[in-house]
Amino acid sequence: MGAKISLDHLNLTVKDFDESATWYGAAFGFEIVEQGSYEGLPWGVLQSGDSMLCIYESPSLGSPSDDETRRFHKIYHFGLRIHDRDRWEATLGELDIRTYYDSPVRHPHSTSWYVKDPTGHMIEVALWDDDVVRFG
């Protein structure tokens, strides 16, 4: 196996930059650390701890849908790790965030909630038992 790597960032197109930046800030504590304009539309880098999202406003694109999953390759969802179940569950209620797949879903060593951002990107929000990533 090669050198260890870390995921640096995810790059997402979103229907509305301001709405998405605000949502990711309220839901996960992301803050805009860099922003600009590309072809007249806003983009920015959002950061929360070591995690980064780069979002580009693309209002003319359609939202991800479950129907397209069967016809096209795509990233089905991405995962964000949380460390405080009570705070996350309070955030779900405060922001009226809808969950999917009978969330929370219990896995062998973690619990996950599945939510969608304002554009429709699916996010798995993972809480590992004892805050330790392990398998087997």
Secondary structure, 3 states (H helix, E strand, C coil): CCCCCCCCCEEEEECCHHHHHHHHHHHHCCEEEEEEEECCEEEEEEEECCEEEEEEECCCCCCCCHHHHCCCCCCCCEEEECCCHHHHHHHHHHCCCCEEEEEEEECCCEEEEEEECCCCCEEEEEEEHHHCCCCC
